[in-house]
Amino acid sequence: MAATDDFALRQQAADLEQLMPALMRTLFRLDEGDALVELPLAQLRLCTLLQAGPRPVSRVAEELGTSVSAVTQVAQKLEQAGLVERVSDPGDRRCRILALSPHGADLMAARRARRLDRAARSLAQLPEELRARLLEDLRRLLDSASREPGPRTG
């Protein structure tokens, strides 16, 4: 790769580094009226992960790139707040399963609906062709980035 190509590519990478977090913060910011606005990020990440369904604590730790003890501490706080339930795995009583409580699931579903509404309003301002191409290109970028070796970031 020529030096000018390398410089241009690094500049594009720097632009991406700035744009992606800004886009995520703008599109998916918490609304002040959101009941979850006061949750620390670790708790919100756990609730977001559990939207996909119940999981063993060990799997949650792996998916979040953290320790089982850290997940247990976060889960205890969420359980006290009535957002998460911890139950024994019927196949292995030593294993604990985490799931959103009905209240937690309702709050997360409402949060997701608001986030999707905001994203849909923003996407609606782009022509259909551009929306389709943007999503296709983002999927390709994710696929490419997923093949890169390196530490998991959760």
C-alpha positions as CSV (number, residue, x, y, z in Angstrom):
1,M,0.0,0.0,0.0
2,A,1.4,3.4,-1.0
3,A,2.1,5.9,1.8
4,T,-0.6,8.2,0.6
5,D,-3.1,5.4,0.5
6,D,-2.0,4.4,4.1
7,F,-2.5,8.0,5.2
8,A,-5.9,8.3,3.7
9,L,-7.0,4.9,5.2
10,R,-5.7,6.0,8.6
11,Q,-7.6,9.3,8.3
12,Q,-10.8,7.4,7.4
13,A,-10.2,5.1,10.4
14,A,-9.9,8.3,12.6
15,D,-13.1,9.6,11.1
16,L,-14.9,6.3,11.8
17,E,-13.5,6.4,15.4
18,Q,-15.1,9.8,15.9
19,L,-18.3,9.2,14.0
20,M,-19.5,5.9,15.4
21,P,-19.6,6.8,19.1
22,A,-21.2,10.2,18.2
23,L,-23.8,8.5,16.1
24,M,-24.5,5.9,18.8
25,R,-24.8,8.6,21.5
26,T,-27.1,10.8,19.3
27,L,-29.4,8.0,18.0
28,F,-29.6,5.9,21.1
29,R,-29.2,8.4,24.0
30,L,-31.3,7.9,27.1
31,D,-34.3,10.2,27.4
32,E,-34.7,12.1,30.6
33,G,-38.1,10.4,31.1
34,D,-36.5,7.0,30.7
35,A,-36.9,5.0,34.0
36,L,-33.5,3.5,33.2
37,V,-31.6,6.8,32.8
38,E,-29.9,6.5,36.2
39,L,-28.6,3.0,35.7
40,P,-24.8,2.7,35.6
41,L,-23.5,1.5,32.3
42,A,-22.6,-2.0,33.5
43,Q,-26.1,-2.5,34.7
44,L,-27.6,-1.2,31.5
45,R,-25.3,-3.5,29.4
46,L,-26.4,-6.5,31.4
47,C,-30.1,-5.7,30.9
48,T,-29.5,-5.1,27.2
49,L,-27.8,-8.5,26.9
50,L,-30.7,-10.2,28.8
51,Q,-33.2,-8.8,26.3
52,A,-32.2,-11.7,24.0
53,G,-33.2,-14.1,26.7
54,P,-32.0,-15.8,30.0
55,R,-28.4,-16.8,30.2
56,P,-26.1,-18.5,32.7
57,V,-24.0,-16.1,34.7
58,S,-20.8,-17.6,33.2
59,R,-22.0,-17.0,29.7
60,V,-23.0,-13.4,30.5
61,A,-19.5,-12.9,31.9
62,E,-18.0,-14.2,28.7
63,E,-20.2,-12.1,26.5
64,L,-19.5,-9.0,28.4
65,G,-15.8,-9.7,28.7
66,T,-15.7,-9.6,32.5
67,S,-15.5,-11.9,35.5
68,V,-18.3,-14.0,36.9
69,S,-17.9,-12.2,40.3
70,A,-18.3,-8.8,38.5
71,V,-21.5,-10.0,36.8
72,T,-22.8,-11.4,40.1
73,Q,-22.3,-8.0,41.8
74,V,-24.1,-6.2,39.0
75,A,-26.9,-8.8,38.9
76,Q,-27.4,-8.4,42.7
77,K,-28.0,-4.7,42.3
78,L,-30.4,-5.2,39.4
79,E,-32.2,-7.9,41.4
80,Q,-32.6,-5.5,44.3
81,A,-34.0,-3.0,41.9
82,G,-36.5,-5.5,40.6
83,L,-35.1,-5.6,37.1
84,V,-33.4,-9.0,37.0
85,E,-34.2,-12.4,38.4
86,R,-31.6,-15.1,39.3
87,V,-32.8,-18.7,39.3
88,S,-31.1,-22.1,39.5
89,D,-30.5,-24.0,36.3
90,P,-32.7,-27.1,36.5
91,G,-29.9,-29.2,34.9
92,D,-27.2,-28.0,37.3
93,R,-28.3,-26.5,40.6
94,R,-24.9,-24.9,41.1
95,C,-25.4,-22.8,38.0
96,R,-27.3,-19.5,38.2
97,I,-29.4,-18.3,35.3
98,L,-30.0,-14.5,34.8
99,A,-33.2,-13.2,33.2
100,L,-35.0,-9.9,33.1
101,S,-37.9,-9.7,35.5
102,P,-41.3,-8.9,33.9
103,H,-40.8,-5.3,35.1
104,G,-37.3,-5.2,33.7
105,A,-38.5,-6.6,30.4
106,D,-41.2,-4.0,30.2
107,L,-38.8,-1.1,30.8
108,M,-36.3,-2.5,28.4
109,A,-38.9,-3.0,25.7
110,A,-40.2,0.6,26.1
111,R,-36.6,1.8,26.0
112,R,-35.9,-0.1,22.8
113,A,-39.1,1.1,21.2
114,R,-38.1,4.8,21.8
115,R,-34.6,4.1,20.5
116,L,-36.0,2.5,17.3
117,D,-38.4,5.3,16.8
118,R,-35.6,7.9,17.0
119,A,-33.4,5.8,14.6
120,A,-36.4,5.4,12.2
121,R,-37.0,9.1,12.1
122,S,-33.4,9.8,11.3
123,L,-33.2,7.0,8.6
124,A,-36.4,8.4,7.0
125,Q,-34.5,11.5,6.2
126,L,-32.3,9.5,3.8
127,P,-33.3,8.2,0.4
128,E,-34.2,4.4,0.5
129,E,-31.2,3.5,-1.7
130,L,-28.8,5.2,0.7
131,R,-30.4,3.5,3.7
132,A,-30.1,0.1,2.1
133,R,-26.5,0.7,1.1
134,L,-25.6,2.2,4.5
135,L,-26.9,-0.9,6.3
136,E,-25.3,-3.2,3.9
137,D,-21.9,-1.4,4.2
138,L,-22.2,-1.4,8.0
139,R,-22.8,-5.2,8.0
140,R,-19.7,-5.7,5.8
141,L,-17.6,-3.5,8.1
142,L,-18.8,-5.4,11.1
143,D,-18.0,-8.7,9.4
144,S,-14.5,-7.4,8.5
145,A,-13.9,-6.1,12.0
146,S,-15.1,-9.4,13.5
147,R,-12.4,-11.3,11.7
148,E,-9.6,-9.1,13.1
149,P,-7.6,-10.7,15.9
150,G,-7.6,-8.9,19.2
151,P,-9.1,-8.7,22.7
152,R,-12.8,-8.8,23.1
153,T,-14.4,-5.5,24.1
154,G,-17.8,-6.8,25.0
